[in-house]
Amino acid sequence: MLPRVIIHNGVSVDGRMDWFDGDLGLYYGLAAQLEAEAILSGSQTMLAGLDAAIEEMAAMEPSQSPQEDTEDERGVMVVVDSQGQLGKLHHLKVTPYWRDTIVLCSMATPAEYLNYLGQHRFDFIQVGEQKVDLRAALAKLKEDYGINVIRVDSGGVLNGVLLREGLVDEVSLMITPTLVGGETPRSFFVGPDLSSAEDVISLRLIHVEEVGGGYVWQRYDVIK
Ligand SMILES: NC(=O)c1ccc[n+]([C@@H]2O[C@H](COP(=O)([O-])OP(=O)(O)OC[C@H]3O[C@@H](n4cnc5c(N)ncnc54)[C@H](OP(=O)(O)O)[C@@H]3O)[C@@H](O)[C@H]2O)c1
């Protein structure tokens, strides 16, 4: 059994993820309505925000961290990092945004990085030869951690692998009122061109809502 996998992204009307500033408050407000128990991010997404997040944490009052004796409803952060690129992750060991971090690694992940994760008491799941075997990792997240719903907060590359491997159940898009254009593949779904129309992914619209400021929230089930 696998968890329900929901991709949630803010995109331009032409499906791109670069150049525009989306409304982050709205983005995370919509994300919360998806009621996921875990968030899945790629290493590049994590790296893109890591230094700013570390700075933000350093500036935060200790009282802004959740109390240990209150019920902790924050999700778990799961990050894909077979190459061991997140050597600063320990700075985000304690954050107000998620209660724990699990790193997904492969057999090719450098031993020093696995040692680093162990030293800082990060849980890690090691599946796959070179890249992480995402299907096996999702199965372990369900079986070993009881995660039933996972929200993917990532860029087009990880989304693309998950979509092409048939691992996505829902796509949730906050459409921002912008057009970006461009030739580089910075859409929320990056992957090799298809060679057959058979592999087009069909969706069923399950929700559409104007959420203010010209933003539209669209949710689709992936038809499998
Ligand atoms: N607008 C939005 O809603 C939104 C949301 C999140 C992020 N972003 C933006 O998206 C950008 C990053 O996007 P990105 O697509 O470049 O990076 P990404 O989302 O981090 O995706 C790359 C990840 O995919 C993994 N991967 C690639 N091929 C794989 C395979 N065959 N099997 C398993 N895993 C595989 C990589 O694993 P390894 O690390 O193991 O190589 C890496 O962790 C950032 O600029 C970020 O700000 C936008």
The ligand as an SDF file (V2000), in Angstrom:
LIG
                    3D

 48 52  0  0  0  0  0  0  0  0999 V2000
    5.9200   27.2600   -7.3410 N   0  0  0  0  0  0  0  0  0  0  0  0
    5.8900   26.2640   -6.4680 C   0  0  0  0  0  0  0  0  0  0  0  0
    4.8150   25.8700   -5.9750 O   0  0  0  0  0  0  0  0  0  0  0  0
    7.1670   25.6040   -6.0620 C   0  0  0  0  0  0  0  0  0  0  0  0
    7.1440   24.6160   -5.0690 C   0  0  0  0  0  0  0  0  0  0  0  0
    8.3380   24.0020   -4.7200 C   0  0  0  0  0  0  0  0  0  0  0  0
    9.5300   24.3450   -5.3830 C   0  0  0  0  0  0  0  0  0  0  0  0
    9.5250   25.3070   -6.3270 N   0  0  0  0  0  0  0  0  0  0  0  0
   10.7790   25.6880   -7.0270 C   0  0  0  0  0  0  0  0  0  0  0  0
   11.2200   24.5780   -7.8040 O   0  0  0  0  0  0  0  0  0  0  0  0
   12.6300   24.7140   -8.0050 C   0  0  0  0  0  0  0  0  0  0  0  0
   13.3060   23.3550   -7.8590 C   0  0  0  0  0  0  0  0  0  0  0  0
   12.6940   22.4480   -8.7080 O   0  0  0  0  0  0  0  0  0  0  0  0
   13.4700   21.2560   -9.4050 P   0  0  0  0  0  0  0  0  0  0  0  0
   12.4510   20.5230  -10.1580 O   0  0  0  0  0  0  0  0  0  0  0  0
   14.6640   21.8090  -10.1100 O   0  0  0  0  0  0  0  0  0  0  0  0
   14.0650   20.4270   -8.1930 O   0  0  0  0  0  0  0  0  0  0  0  0
   13.3820   19.4430   -7.1700 P   0  0  0  0  0  0  0  0  0  0  0  0
   11.9670   19.6890   -7.0010 O   0  0  0  0  0  0  0  0  0  0  0  0
   14.1960   19.4960   -5.9290 O   0  0  0  0  0  0  0  0  0  0  0  0
   13.5550   18.0280   -7.8970 O   0  0  0  0  0  0  0  0  0  0  0  0
   14.7800   17.4000   -7.9500 C   0  0  0  0  0  0  0  0  0  0  0  0
   14.6760   16.1510   -7.0590 C   0  0  0  0  0  0  0  0  0  0  0  0
   14.2200   15.0970   -7.8730 O   0  0  0  0  0  0  0  0  0  0  0  0
   14.9770   13.9500   -7.5740 C   0  0  0  0  0  0  0  0  0  0  0  0
   15.0450   13.0920   -8.7430 N   0  0  0  0  0  0  0  0  0  0  0  0
   15.3850   13.4430  -10.0140 C   0  0  0  0  0  0  0  0  0  0  0  0
   15.3340   12.3480  -10.8300 N   0  0  0  0  0  0  0  0  0  0  0  0
   14.9440   11.3210  -10.0440 C   0  0  0  0  0  0  0  0  0  0  0  0
   14.7050    9.9410  -10.2990 C   0  0  0  0  0  0  0  0  0  0  0  0
   14.8480    9.4110  -11.5200 N   0  0  0  0  0  0  0  0  0  0  0  0
   14.3030    9.1520   -9.2730 N   0  0  0  0  0  0  0  0  0  0  0  0
   14.1520    9.6590   -8.0290 C   0  0  0  0  0  0  0  0  0  0  0  0
   14.3660   10.9740   -7.7300 N   0  0  0  0  0  0  0  0  0  0  0  0
   14.7570   11.7780   -8.7230 C   0  0  0  0  0  0  0  0  0  0  0  0
   16.3530   14.4850   -7.1920 C   0  0  0  0  0  0  0  0  0  0  0  0
   16.9540   13.4840   -6.4090 O   0  0  0  0  0  0  0  0  0  0  0  0
   18.4960   13.5290   -5.9170 P   0  0  0  0  0  0  0  0  0  0  0  0
   18.6000   14.6940   -4.9880 O   0  0  0  0  0  0  0  0  0  0  0  0
   18.5730   12.2240   -5.2110 O   0  0  0  0  0  0  0  0  0  0  0  0
   19.3490   13.6540   -7.1290 O   0  0  0  0  0  0  0  0  0  0  0  0
   15.9920   15.7480   -6.4360 C   0  0  0  0  0  0  0  0  0  0  0  0
   15.8130   15.4580   -5.0640 O   0  0  0  0  0  0  0  0  0  0  0  0
   13.1270   25.6960   -6.9800 C   0  0  0  0  0  0  0  0  0  0  0  0
   13.4770   26.8850   -7.6390 O   0  0  0  0  0  0  0  0  0  0  0  0
   11.9250   25.9260   -6.0730 C   0  0  0  0  0  0  0  0  0  0  0  0
   11.9060   27.2040   -5.5440 O   0  0  0  0  0  0  0  0  0  0  0  0
    8.3640   25.9510   -6.6940 C   0  0  0  0  0  0  0  0  0  0  0  0
  1  2  1  0
  2  3  2  0
  2  4  1  0
  4  5  1  0
  4 48  2  0
  5  6  2  0
  6  7  1  0
  7  8  2  0
  8  9  1  0
  8 48  1  0
  9 10  1  0
  9 46  1  0
 10 11  1  0
 11 12  1  0
 11 44  1  0
 12 13  1  0
 13 14  1  0
 14 15  2  0
 14 16  1  0
 14 17  1  0
 17 18  1  0
 18 19  2  0
 18 20  1  0
 18 21  1  0
 21 22  1  0
 22 23  1  0
 23 24  1  0
 23 42  1  0
 24 25  1  0
 25 26  1  0
 25 36  1  0
 26 27  1  0
 26 35  1  0
 27 28  2  0
 28 29  1  0
 29 30  1  0
 29 35  2  0
 30 31  1  0
 30 32  2  0
 32 33  1  0
 33 34  2  0
 34 35  1  0
 36 37  1  0
 36 42  1  0
 37 38  1  0
 38 39  2  0
 38 40  1  0
 38 41  1  0
 42 43  1  0
 44 45  1  0
 44 46  1  0
 46 47  1  0
M  CHG  2   8   1  16  -1
M  END
$$$$
